[in-house]
Amino acid sequence: METVRAVFEGGVFRPVVPVKLPERVEYDFEPRPVAPPPDENGAAPEQLTYSEEGLGKVYEILSERYASGHTDTAARHNEHQP
């Protein structure tokens, strides 16, 4: 599977770099923005920054261990799969 970066202009997705895909074939894709849209003047918005305090809280939560009481969770990981 290949990821293709494209720009949406004039109602058409235009790849940023050449792609090697068969022509006249339908493709399913889910557009996912990689950058915020420009403002009404066409200027790129400022990049979001994360505060040290905010990330510190996230890392603190992620570093905590959770004792679920289940000792065989990994062995049973397929149990609820269809």
PyMOL Python script that loads the backbone (N, CA, C, O; Angstrom):
from pymol import cmd

cmd.read_pdbstr("""\
ATOM      1  N   MET A   1       0.846  -1.170   0.000  1.00  0.00           N
ATOM      2  CA  MET A   1       0.000   0.000   0.000  1.00  0.00           C
ATOM      3  C   MET A   1       0.895   1.239   0.000  1.00  0.00           C
ATOM      4  O   MET A   1       1.905   1.290   0.703  1.00  0.00           O
ATOM      5  N   GLU A   2       0.522   2.204  -0.775  1.00  0.00           N
ATOM      6  CA  GLU A   2       1.321   3.416  -0.963  1.00  0.00           C
ATOM      7  C   GLU A   2       0.549   4.618  -0.437  1.00  0.00           C
ATOM      8  O   GLU A   2      -0.661   4.713  -0.645  1.00  0.00           O
ATOM      9  N   THR A   3       1.225   5.531   0.235  1.00  0.00           N
ATOM     10  CA  THR A   3       0.607   6.781   0.662  1.00  0.00           C
ATOM     11  C   THR A   3       0.937   7.852  -0.361  1.00  0.00           C
ATOM     12  O   THR A   3       2.099   8.048  -0.715  1.00  0.00           O
ATOM     13  N   VAL A   4      -0.091   8.543  -0.834  1.00  0.00           N
ATOM     14  CA  VAL A   4       0.089   9.579  -1.847  1.00  0.00           C
ATOM     15  C   VAL A   4      -0.312  10.910  -1.236  1.00  0.00           C
ATOM     16  O   VAL A   4      -1.445  11.069  -0.782  1.00  0.00           O
ATOM     17  N   ARG A   5       0.600  11.861  -1.221  1.00  0.00           N
ATOM     18  CA  ARG A   5       0.285  13.203  -0.740  1.00  0.00           C
ATOM     19  C   ARG A   5      -0.232  14.013  -1.913  1.00  0.00           C
ATOM     20  O   ARG A   5       0.365  14.023  -2.989  1.00  0.00           O
ATOM     21  N   ALA A   6      -1.361  14.698  -1.694  1.00  0.00           N
ATOM     22  CA  ALA A   6      -1.989  15.463  -2.773  1.00  0.00           C
ATOM     23  C   ALA A   6      -2.509  16.786  -2.238  1.00  0.00           C
ATOM     24  O   ALA A   6      -2.704  16.959  -1.035  1.00  0.00           O
ATOM     25  N   VAL A   7      -2.729  17.714  -3.162  1.00  0.00           N
ATOM     26  CA  VAL A   7      -3.298  19.019  -2.852  1.00  0.00           C
ATOM     27  C   VAL A   7      -4.668  19.073  -3.516  1.00  0.00           C
ATOM     28  O   VAL A   7      -4.812  18.676  -4.672  1.00  0.00           O
ATOM     29  N   PHE A   8      -5.671  19.561  -2.796  1.00  0.00           N
ATOM     30  CA  PHE A   8      -7.010  19.678  -3.347  1.00  0.00           C
ATOM     31  C   PHE A   8      -7.181  21.080  -3.899  1.00  0.00           C
ATOM     32  O   PHE A   8      -7.193  22.048  -3.139  1.00  0.00           O
ATOM     33  N   GLU A   9      -7.315  21.202  -5.223  1.00  0.00           N
ATOM     34  CA  GLU A   9      -7.471  22.497  -5.894  1.00  0.00           C
ATOM     35  C   GLU A   9      -8.519  22.365  -6.990  1.00  0.00           C
ATOM     36  O   GLU A   9      -8.496  21.408  -7.763  1.00  0.00           O
ATOM     37  N   GLY A  10      -9.420  23.308  -7.056  1.00  0.00           N
ATOM     38  CA  GLY A  10     -10.399  23.325  -8.135  1.00  0.00           C
ATOM     39  C   GLY A  10     -11.236  22.061  -8.208  1.00  0.00           C
ATOM     40  O   GLY A  10     -11.627  21.638  -9.296  1.00  0.00           O
ATOM     41  N   GLY A  11     -11.517  21.452  -7.059  1.00  0.00           N
ATOM     42  CA  GLY A  11     -12.336  20.259  -7.027  1.00  0.00           C
ATOM     43  C   GLY A  11     -11.615  18.980  -7.401  1.00  0.00           C
ATOM     44  O   GLY A  11     -12.259  17.948  -7.589  1.00  0.00           O
ATOM     45  N   VAL A  12     -10.275  19.020  -7.517  1.00  0.00           N
ATOM     46  CA  VAL A  12      -9.496  17.859  -7.941  1.00  0.00           C
ATOM     47  C   VAL A  12      -8.322  17.650  -6.985  1.00  0.00           C
ATOM     48  O   VAL A  12      -7.683  18.613  -6.563  1.00  0.00           O
ATOM     49  N   PHE A  13      -8.041  16.386  -6.643  1.00  0.00           N
ATOM     50  CA  PHE A  13      -6.852  16.072  -5.864  1.00  0.00           C
ATOM     51  C   PHE A  13      -5.672  15.929  -6.821  1.00  0.00           C
ATOM     52  O   PHE A  13      -5.699  15.090  -7.722  1.00  0.00           O
ATOM     53  N   ARG A  14      -4.640  16.744  -6.628  1.00  0.00           N
ATOM     54  CA  ARG A  14      -3.452  16.731  -7.486  1.00  0.00           C
ATOM     55  C   ARG A  14      -2.274  16.216  -6.672  1.00  0.00           C
ATOM     56  O   ARG A  14      -1.884  16.846  -5.689  1.00  0.00           O
ATOM     57  N   PRO A  15      -1.688  15.055  -7.072  1.00  0.00           N
ATOM     58  CA  PRO A  15      -0.536  14.527  -6.330  1.00  0.00           C
ATOM     59  C   PRO A  15       0.627  15.521  -6.326  1.00  0.00           C
ATOM     60  O   PRO A  15       0.868  16.218  -7.312  1.00  0.00           O
ATOM     61  N   VAL A  16       1.333  15.572  -5.213  1.00  0.00           N
ATOM     62  CA  VAL A  16       2.480  16.474  -5.072  1.00  0.00           C
ATOM     63  C   VAL A  16       3.687  15.933  -5.826  1.00  0.00           C
ATOM     64  O   VAL A  16       4.486  16.704  -6.357  1.00  0.00           O
ATOM     65  N   VAL A  17       3.820  14.621  -5.874  1.00  0.00           N
ATOM     66  CA  VAL A  17       4.914  13.978  -6.609  1.00  0.00           C
ATOM     67  C   VAL A  17       4.304  12.958  -7.578  1.00  0.00           C
ATOM     68  O   VAL A  17       3.171  12.521  -7.372  1.00  0.00           O
ATOM     69  N   PRO A  18       5.033  12.573  -8.625  1.00  0.00           N
ATOM     70  CA  PRO A  18       4.491  11.572  -9.548  1.00  0.00           C
ATOM     71  C   PRO A  18       4.184  10.253  -8.824  1.00  0.00           C
ATOM     72  O   PRO A  18       4.925   9.831  -7.936  1.00  0.00           O
ATOM     73  N   VAL A  19       3.082   9.617  -9.221  1.00  0.00           N
ATOM     74  CA  VAL A  19       2.699   8.334  -8.623  1.00  0.00           C
ATOM     75  C   VAL A  19       2.630   7.260  -9.699  1.00  0.00           C
ATOM     76  O   VAL A  19       2.344   7.545 -10.861  1.00  0.00           O
ATOM     77  N   LYS A  20       2.894   6.030  -9.297  1.00  0.00           N
ATOM     78  CA  LYS A  20       2.836   4.901 -10.224  1.00  0.00           C
ATOM     79  C   LYS A  20       1.603   4.077  -9.896  1.00  0.00           C
ATOM     80  O   LYS A  20       1.687   3.071  -9.193  1.00  0.00           O
ATOM     81  N   LEU A  21       0.463   4.508 -10.407  1.00  0.00           N
ATOM     82  CA  LEU A  21      -0.797   3.797 -10.223  1.00  0.00           C
ATOM     83  C   LEU A  21      -1.454   3.628 -11.582  1.00  0.00           C
ATOM     84  O   LEU A  21      -1.303   4.487 -12.451  1.00  0.00           O
ATOM     85  N   PRO A  22      -2.180   2.539 -11.779  1.00  0.00           N
ATOM     86  CA  PRO A  22      -2.875   2.355 -13.054  1.00  0.00           C
ATOM     87  C   PRO A  22      -3.914   3.455 -13.272  1.00  0.00           C
ATOM     88  O   PRO A  22      -4.602   3.859 -12.335  1.00  0.00           O
ATOM     89  N   GLU A  23      -4.022   3.930 -14.496  1.00  0.00           N
ATOM     90  CA  GLU A  23      -5.002   4.965 -14.848  1.00  0.00           C
ATOM     91  C   GLU A  23      -6.384   4.347 -14.991  1.00  0.00           C
ATOM     92  O   GLU A  23      -6.522   3.149 -15.236  1.00  0.00           O
ATOM     93  N   ARG A  24      -7.399   5.179 -14.836  1.00  0.00           N
ATOM     94  CA  ARG A  24      -8.804   4.799 -14.990  1.00  0.00           C
ATOM     95  C   ARG A  24      -9.234   3.668 -14.054  1.00  0.00           C
ATOM     96  O   ARG A  24     -10.094   2.855 -14.391  1.00  0.00           O
ATOM     97  N   VAL A  25      -8.620   3.638 -12.881  1.00  0.00           N
ATOM     98  CA  VAL A  25      -8.986   2.684 -11.843  1.00  0.00           C
ATOM     99  C   VAL A  25      -9.510   3.495 -10.667  1.00  0.00           C
ATOM    100  O   VAL A  25      -8.915   4.510 -10.305  1.00  0.00           O
ATOM    101  N   GLU A  26     -10.616   3.062 -10.065  1.00  0.00           N
ATOM    102  CA  GLU A  26     -11.147   3.768  -8.904  1.00  0.00           C
ATOM    103  C   GLU A  26     -10.345   3.383  -7.666  1.00  0.00           C
ATOM    104  O   GLU A  26      -9.972   2.223  -7.491  1.00  0.00           O
ATOM    105  N   TYR A  27     -10.084   4.377  -6.802  1.00  0.00           N
ATOM    106  CA  TYR A  27      -9.362   4.150  -5.555  1.00  0.00           C
ATOM    107  C   TYR A  27     -10.188   4.709  -4.412  1.00  0.00           C
ATOM    108  O   TYR A  27     -10.770   5.787  -4.534  1.00  0.00           O
ATOM    109  N   ASP A  28     -10.244   3.996  -3.317  1.00  0.00           N
ATOM    110  CA  ASP A  28     -10.850   4.508  -2.096  1.00  0.00           C
ATOM    111  C   ASP A  28      -9.761   5.141  -1.258  1.00  0.00           C
ATOM    112  O   ASP A  28      -8.666   4.592  -1.131  1.00  0.00           O
ATOM    113  N   PHE A  29     -10.054   6.276  -0.694  1.00  0.00           N
ATOM    114  CA  PHE A  29      -9.089   6.901   0.204  1.00  0.00           C
ATOM    115  C   PHE A  29      -9.817   7.780   1.190  1.00  0.00           C
ATOM    116  O   PHE A  29     -10.955   8.190   0.958  1.00  0.00           O
ATOM    117  N   GLU A  30      -9.154   8.067   2.291  1.00  0.00           N
ATOM    118  CA  GLU A  30      -9.686   8.936   3.324  1.00  0.00           C
ATOM    119  C   GLU A  30      -8.780  10.151   3.426  1.00  0.00           C
ATOM    120  O   GLU A  30      -7.674  10.044   3.955  1.00  0.00           O
ATOM    121  N   PRO A  31      -9.217  11.302   2.937  1.00  0.00           N
ATOM    122  CA  PRO A  31      -8.364  12.494   3.022  1.00  0.00           C
ATOM    123  C   PRO A  31      -8.078  12.834   4.484  1.00  0.00           C
ATOM    124  O   PRO A  31      -8.979  12.864   5.322  1.00  0.00           O
ATOM    125  N   ARG A  32      -6.802  13.089   4.766  1.00  0.00           N
ATOM    126  CA  ARG A  32      -6.343  13.438   6.105  1.00  0.00           C
ATOM    127  C   ARG A  32      -5.415  14.624   5.955  1.00  0.00           C
ATOM    128  O   ARG A  32      -4.321  14.470   5.412  1.00  0.00           O
ATOM    129  N   PRO A  33      -5.813  15.820   6.422  1.00  0.00           N
ATOM    130  CA  PRO A  33      -4.945  16.992   6.272  1.00  0.00           C
ATOM    131  C   PRO A  33      -3.614  16.798   6.991  1.00  0.00           C
ATOM    132  O   PRO A  33      -3.574  16.273   8.104  1.00  0.00           O
ATOM    133  N   VAL A  34      -2.531  17.221   6.356  1.00  0.00           N
ATOM    134  CA  VAL A  34      -1.216  17.161   6.990  1.00  0.00           C
ATOM    135  C   VAL A  34      -0.801  18.519   7.526  1.00  0.00           C
ATOM    136  O   VAL A  34       0.210  18.639   8.219  1.00  0.00           O
ATOM    137  N   ALA A  35      -1.581  19.540   7.204  1.00  0.00           N
ATOM    138  CA  ALA A  35      -1.327  20.897   7.693  1.00  0.00           C
ATOM    139  C   ALA A  35      -2.661  21.637   7.732  1.00  0.00           C
ATOM    140  O   ALA A  35      -3.558  21.338   6.944  1.00  0.00           O
ATOM    141  N   PRO A  36      -2.797  22.600   8.640  1.00  0.00           N
ATOM    142  CA  PRO A  36      -4.029  23.387   8.666  1.00  0.00           C
ATOM    143  C   PRO A  36      -4.193  24.174   7.374  1.00  0.00           C
ATOM    144  O   PRO A  36      -3.198  24.511   6.731  1.00  0.00           O
ATOM    145  N   PRO A  37      -5.438  24.475   6.979  1.00  0.00           N
ATOM    146  CA  PRO A  37      -5.648  25.245   5.752  1.00  0.00           C
ATOM    147  C   PRO A  37      -5.133  26.677   5.900  1.00  0.00           C
ATOM    148  O   PRO A  37      -5.092  27.201   7.013  1.00  0.00           O
ATOM    149  N   PRO A  38      -4.740  27.319   4.794  1.00  0.00           N
ATOM    150  CA  PRO A  38      -4.289  28.718   4.875  1.00  0.00           C
ATOM    151  C   PRO A  38      -5.449  29.623   5.258  1.00  0.00           C
ATOM    152  O   PRO A  38      -6.612  29.271   5.064  1.00  0.00           O
ATOM    153  N   ASP A  39      -5.121  30.807   5.812  1.00  0.00           N
ATOM    154  CA  ASP A  39      -6.178  31.753   6.166  1.00  0.00           C
ATOM    155  C   ASP A  39      -6.745  32.405   4.908  1.00  0.00           C
ATOM    156  O   ASP A  39      -6.322  32.086   3.796  1.00  0.00           O
ATOM    157  N   GLU A  40      -7.695  33.313   5.081  1.00  0.00           N
ATOM    158  CA  GLU A  40      -8.361  33.933   3.924  1.00  0.00           C
ATOM    159  C   GLU A  40      -7.416  34.742   3.039  1.00  0.00           C
ATOM    160  O   GLU A  40      -7.743  35.010   1.883  1.00  0.00           O
ATOM    161  N   ASN A  41      -6.241  35.139   3.562  1.00  0.00           N
ATOM    162  CA  ASN A  41      -5.263  35.873   2.766  1.00  0.00           C
ATOM    163  C   ASN A  41      -4.267  34.942   2.069  1.00  0.00           C
ATOM    164  O   ASN A  41      -3.384  35.402   1.345  1.00  0.00           O
ATOM    165  N   GLY A  42      -4.412  33.648   2.288  1.00  0.00           N
ATOM    166  CA  GLY A  42      -3.509  32.686   1.664  1.00  0.00           C
ATOM    167  C   GLY A  42      -2.259  32.405   2.479  1.00  0.00           C
ATOM    168  O   GLY A  42      -1.400  31.631   2.057  1.00  0.00           O
ATOM    169  N   ALA A  43      -2.153  33.036   3.656  1.00  0.00           N
ATOM    170  CA  ALA A  43      -0.967  32.829   4.487  1.00  0.00           C
ATOM    171  C   ALA A  43      -1.117  31.537   5.290  1.00  0.00           C
ATOM    172  O   ALA A  43      -2.211  31.191   5.738  1.00  0.00           O
ATOM    173  N   ALA A  44      -0.019  30.844   5.459  1.00  0.00           N
ATOM    174  CA  ALA A  44      -0.028  29.610   6.250  1.00  0.00           C
ATOM    175  C   ALA A  44      -0.197  29.975   7.721  1.00  0.00           C
ATOM    176  O   ALA A  44       0.426  30.926   8.195  1.00  0.00           O
ATOM    177  N   PRO A  45      -1.029  29.236   8.448  1.00  0.00           N
ATOM    178  CA  PRO A  45      -1.207  29.525   9.880  1.00  0.00           C
ATOM    179  C   PRO A  45       0.034  29.137  10.671  1.00  0.00           C
ATOM    180  O   PRO A  45       0.864  28.354  10.210  1.00  0.00           O
ATOM    181  N   GLU A  46       0.144  29.697  11.861  1.00  0.00           N
ATOM    182  CA  GLU A  46       1.274  29.364  12.718  1.00  0.00           C
ATOM    183  C   GLU A  46       1.164  27.902  13.151  1.00  0.00           C
ATOM    184  O   GLU A  46       0.065  27.384  13.345  1.00  0.00           O
ATOM    185  N   GLN A  47       2.299  27.256  13.298  1.00  0.00           N
ATOM    186  CA  GLN A  47       2.312  25.871  13.728  1.00  0.00           C
ATOM    187  C   GLN A  47       1.897  25.786  15.194  1.00  0.00           C
ATOM    188  O   GLN A  47       2.236  26.654  15.999  1.00  0.00           O
ATOM    189  N   LEU A  48       1.159  24.727  15.528  1.00  0.00           N
ATOM    190  CA  LEU A  48       0.774  24.519  16.911  1.00  0.00           C
ATOM    191  C   LEU A  48       1.985  24.084  17.717  1.00  0.00           C
ATOM    192  O   LEU A  48       2.816  23.309  17.244  1.00  0.00           O
ATOM    193  N   THR A  49       2.075  24.586  18.924  1.00  0.00           N
ATOM    194  CA  THR A  49       3.153  24.160  19.804  1.00  0.00           C
ATOM    195  C   THR A  49       2.534  23.573  21.057  1.00  0.00           C
ATOM    196  O   THR A  49       1.436  23.965  21.451  1.00  0.00           O
ATOM    197  N   TYR A  50       3.216  22.653  21.674  1.00  0.00           N
ATOM    198  CA  TYR A  50       2.730  22.011  22.878  1.00  0.00           C
ATOM    199  C   TYR A  50       3.565  22.498  24.055  1.00  0.00           C
ATOM    200  O   TYR A  50       4.793  22.557  23.985  1.00  0.00           O
ATOM    201  N   SER A  51       2.888  22.838  25.118  1.00  0.00           N
ATOM    202  CA  SER A  51       3.607  23.317  26.289  1.00  0.00           C
ATOM    203  C   SER A  51       4.282  22.155  26.995  1.00  0.00           C
ATOM    204  O   SER A  51       3.806  21.021  26.950  1.00  0.00           O
ATOM    205  N   GLU A  52       5.390  22.449  27.643  1.00  0.00           N
ATOM    206  CA  GLU A  52       6.103  21.430  28.405  1.00  0.00           C
ATOM    207  C   GLU A  52       5.190  20.875  29.500  1.00  0.00           C
ATOM    208  O   GLU A  52       5.200  19.676  29.779  1.00  0.00           O
ATOM    209  N   GLU A  53       4.408  21.753  30.112  1.00  0.00           N
ATOM    210  CA  GLU A  53       3.520  21.325  31.195  1.00  0.00           C
ATOM    211  C   GLU A  53       2.462  20.351  30.662  1.00  0.00           C
ATOM    212  O   GLU A  53       2.188  19.330  31.293  1.00  0.00           O
ATOM    213  N   GLY A  54       1.876  20.658  29.516  1.00  0.00           N
ATOM    214  CA  GLY A  54       0.852  19.802  28.929  1.00  0.00           C
ATOM    215  C   GLY A  54       1.396  18.432  28.582  1.00  0.00           C
ATOM    216  O   GLY A  54       0.768  17.418  28.886  1.00  0.00           O
ATOM    217  N   LEU A  55       2.557  18.392  27.948  1.00  0.00           N
ATOM    218  CA  LEU A  55       3.167  17.108  27.605  1.00  0.00           C
ATOM    219  C   LEU A  55       3.594  16.361  28.851  1.00  0.00           C
ATOM    220  O   LEU A  55       3.521  15.133  28.897  1.00  0.00           O
ATOM    221  N   GLY A  56       4.034  17.082  29.852  1.00  0.00           N
ATOM    222  CA  GLY A  56       4.430  16.445  31.103  1.00  0.00           C
ATOM    223  C   GLY A  56       3.271  15.684  31.722  1.00  0.00           C
ATOM    224  O   GLY A  56       3.454  14.580  32.237  1.00  0.00           O
ATOM    225  N   LYS A  57       2.067  16.270  31.676  1.00  0.00           N
ATOM    226  CA  LYS A  57       0.888  15.584  32.215  1.00  0.00           C
ATOM    227  C   LYS A  57       0.577  14.329  31.417  1.00  0.00           C
ATOM    228  O   LYS A  57       0.224  13.300  31.992  1.00  0.00           O
ATOM    229  N   VAL A  58       0.702  14.403  30.107  1.00  0.00           N
ATOM    230  CA  VAL A  58       0.441  13.248  29.253  1.00  0.00           C
ATOM    231  C   VAL A  58       1.432  12.134  29.564  1.00  0.00           C
ATOM    232  O   VAL A  58       1.034  10.984  29.752  1.00  0.00           O
ATOM    233  N   TYR A  59       2.726  12.468  29.620  1.00  0.00           N
ATOM    234  CA  TYR A  59       3.744  11.455  29.912  1.00  0.00           C
ATOM    235  C   TYR A  59       3.561  10.868  31.309  1.00  0.00           C
ATOM    236  O   TYR A  59       3.818   9.683  31.521  1.00  0.00           O
ATOM    237  N   GLU A  60       3.123  11.685  32.258  1.00  0.00           N
ATOM    238  CA  GLU A  60       2.884  11.182  33.608  1.00  0.00           C
ATOM    239  C   GLU A  60       1.783  10.129  33.602  1.00  0.00           C
ATOM    240  O   GLU A  60       1.920   9.078  34.230  1.00  0.00           O
ATOM    241  N   ILE A  61       0.698  10.408  32.897  1.00  0.00           N
ATOM    242  CA  ILE A  61      -0.408   9.450  32.811  1.00  0.00           C
ATOM    243  C   ILE A  61       0.036   8.181  32.092  1.00  0.00           C
ATOM    244  O   ILE A  61      -0.282   7.075  32.529  1.00  0.00           O
ATOM    245  N   LEU A  62       0.770   8.338  30.990  1.00  0.00           N
ATOM    246  CA  LEU A  62       1.206   7.185  30.219  1.00  0.00           C
ATOM    247  C   LEU A  62       2.209   6.321  30.974  1.00  0.00           C
ATOM    248  O   LEU A  62       2.309   5.122  30.714  1.00  0.00           O
ATOM    249  N   SER A  63       2.950   6.913  31.902  1.00  0.00           N
ATOM    250  CA  SER A  63       3.970   6.149  32.626  1.00  0.00           C
ATOM    251  C   SER A  63       3.390   5.356  33.790  1.00  0.00           C
ATOM    252  O   SER A  63       4.065   4.487  34.341  1.00  0.00           O
ATOM    253  N   GLU A  64       2.139   5.644  34.174  1.00  0.00           N
ATOM    254  CA  GLU A  64       1.530   4.914  35.286  1.00  0.00           C
ATOM    255  C   GLU A  64       1.170   3.497  34.838  1.00  0.00           C
ATOM    256  O   GLU A  64       0.725   3.272  33.713  1.00  0.00           O
ATOM    257  N   ARG A  65       1.371   2.575  35.732  1.00  0.00           N
ATOM    258  CA  ARG A  65       1.000   1.181  35.457  1.00  0.00           C
ATOM    259  C   ARG A  65      -0.428   0.962  35.938  1.00  0.00           C
ATOM    260  O   ARG A  65      -0.865   1.518  36.945  1.00  0.00           O
ATOM    261  N   TYR A  66      -1.121   0.149  35.198  1.00  0.00           N
ATOM    262  CA  TYR A  66      -2.496  -0.171  35.559  1.00  0.00           C
ATOM    263  C   TYR A  66      -2.591  -1.656  35.834  1.00  0.00           C
ATOM    264  O   TYR A  66      -2.275  -2.473  34.969  1.00  0.00           O
ATOM    265  N   ALA A  67      -3.024  -2.012  37.035  1.00  0.00           N
ATOM    266  CA  ALA A  67      -3.159  -3.418  37.412  1.00  0.00           C
ATOM    267  C   ALA A  67      -4.608  -3.831  37.188  1.00  0.00           C
ATOM    268  O   ALA A  67      -5.481  -3.521  37.999  1.00  0.00           O
ATOM    269  N   SER A  68      -4.861  -4.528  36.087  1.00  0.00           N
ATOM    270  CA  SER A  68      -6.225  -4.950  35.768  1.00  0.00           C
ATOM    271  C   SER A  68      -6.615  -6.233  36.481  1.00  0.00           C
ATOM    272  O   SER A  68      -7.800  -6.551  36.585  1.00  0.00           O
ATOM    273  N   GLY A  69      -5.626  -6.975  36.976  1.00  0.00           N
ATOM    274  CA  GLY A  69      -5.907  -8.249  37.595  1.00  0.00           C
ATOM    275  C   GLY A  69      -5.887  -9.402  36.609  1.00  0.00           C
ATOM    276  O   GLY A  69      -5.882 -10.565  37.013  1.00  0.00           O
ATOM    277  N   HIS A  70      -5.877  -9.093  35.319  1.00  0.00           N
ATOM    278  CA  HIS A  70      -5.822 -10.128  34.291  1.00  0.00           C
ATOM    279  C   HIS A  70      -4.354 -10.455  34.013  1.00  0.00           C
ATOM    280  O   HIS A  70      -3.570  -9.573  33.664  1.00  0.00           O
ATOM    281  N   THR A  71      -4.001 -11.695  34.168  1.00  0.00           N
ATOM    282  CA  THR A  71      -2.619 -12.089  33.940  1.00  0.00           C
ATOM    283  C   THR A  71      -2.415 -12.729  32.578  1.00  0.00           C
ATOM    284  O   THR A  71      -1.280 -12.937  32.150  1.00  0.00           O
ATOM    285  N   ASP A  72      -3.526 -13.046  31.886  1.00  0.00           N
ATOM    286  CA  ASP A  72      -3.405 -13.740  30.604  1.00  0.00           C
ATOM    287  C   ASP A  72      -3.965 -12.911  29.449  1.00  0.00           C
ATOM    288  O   ASP A  72      -4.412 -13.480  28.453  1.00  0.00           O
ATOM    289  N   THR A  73      -3.952 -11.596  29.558  1.00  0.00           N
ATOM    290  CA  THR A  73      -4.542 -10.732  28.540  1.00  0.00           C
ATOM    291  C   THR A  73      -3.906 -10.953  27.174  1.00  0.00           C
ATOM    292  O   THR A  73      -4.624 -11.055  26.179  1.00  0.00           O
ATOM    293  N   ALA A  74      -2.598 -11.027  27.098  1.00  0.00           N
ATOM    294  CA  ALA A  74      -1.932 -11.217  25.812  1.00  0.00           C
ATOM    295  C   ALA A  74      -2.277 -12.571  25.204  1.00  0.00           C
ATOM    296  O   ALA A  74      -2.415 -12.685  23.986  1.00  0.00           O
ATOM    297  N   ALA A  75      -2.413 -13.574  26.023  1.00  0.00           N
ATOM    298  CA  ALA A  75      -2.737 -14.914  25.521  1.00  0.00           C
ATOM    299  C   ALA A  75      -4.160 -14.970  24.985  1.00  0.00           C
ATOM    300  O   ALA A  75      -4.477 -15.831  24.165  1.00  0.00           O
ATOM    301  N   ARG A  76      -5.025 -14.058  25.440  1.00  0.00           N
ATOM    302  CA  ARG A  76      -6.431 -14.071  25.029  1.00  0.00           C
ATOM    303  C   ARG A  76      -6.767 -12.946  24.067  1.00  0.00           C
ATOM    304  O   ARG A  76      -7.943 -12.618  23.909  1.00  0.00           O
ATOM    305  N   HIS A  77      -5.777 -12.342  23.416  1.00  0.00           N
ATOM    306  CA  HIS A  77      -6.019 -11.151  22.604  1.00  0.00           C
ATOM    307  C   HIS A  77      -6.939 -11.395  21.411  1.00  0.00           C
ATOM    308  O   HIS A  77      -7.569 -10.448  20.940  1.00  0.00           O
ATOM    309  N   ASN A  78      -7.042 -12.611  20.907  1.00  0.00           N
ATOM    310  CA  ASN A  78      -7.918 -12.910  19.765  1.00  0.00           C
ATOM    311  C   ASN A  78      -9.327 -13.338  20.197  1.00  0.00           C
ATOM    312  O   ASN A  78     -10.183 -13.606  19.354  1.00  0.00           O
ATOM    313  N   GLU A  79      -9.555 -13.399  21.469  1.00  0.00           N
ATOM    314  CA  GLU A  79     -10.819 -13.935  21.986  1.00  0.00           C
ATOM    315  C   GLU A  79     -12.042 -13.172  21.474  1.00  0.00           C
ATOM    316  O   GLU A  79     -13.075 -13.787  21.208  1.00  0.00           O
ATOM    317  N   HIS A  80     -11.949 -11.867  21.333  1.00  0.00           N
ATOM    318  CA  HIS A  80     -13.105 -11.058  20.943  1.00  0.00           C
ATOM    319  C   HIS A  80     -13.088 -10.662  19.474  1.00  0.00           C
ATOM    320  O   HIS A  80     -13.854  -9.792  19.058  1.00  0.00           O
ATOM    321  N   GLN A  81     -12.245 -11.275  18.705  1.00  0.00           N
ATOM    322  CA  GLN A  81     -12.173 -10.963  17.261  1.00  0.00           C
ATOM    323  C   GLN A  81     -13.253 -11.742  16.536  1.00  0.00           C
ATOM    324  O   GLN A  81     -13.548 -12.878  16.908  1.00  0.00           O
ATOM    325  N   PRO A  82     -13.855 -11.147  15.495  1.00  0.00           N
ATOM    326  CA  PRO A  82     -14.894 -11.852  14.741  1.00  0.00           C
ATOM    327  C   PRO A  82     -14.335 -13.038  13.977  1.00  0.00           C
ATOM    328  O   PRO A  82     -15.080 -13.737  13.292  1.00  0.00           O
TER     329      PRO A  82
END
""", "prot")
cmd.dss("prot")
cmd.show_as("cartoon", "prot")
cmd.util.cbc("prot")
cmd.orient("prot")
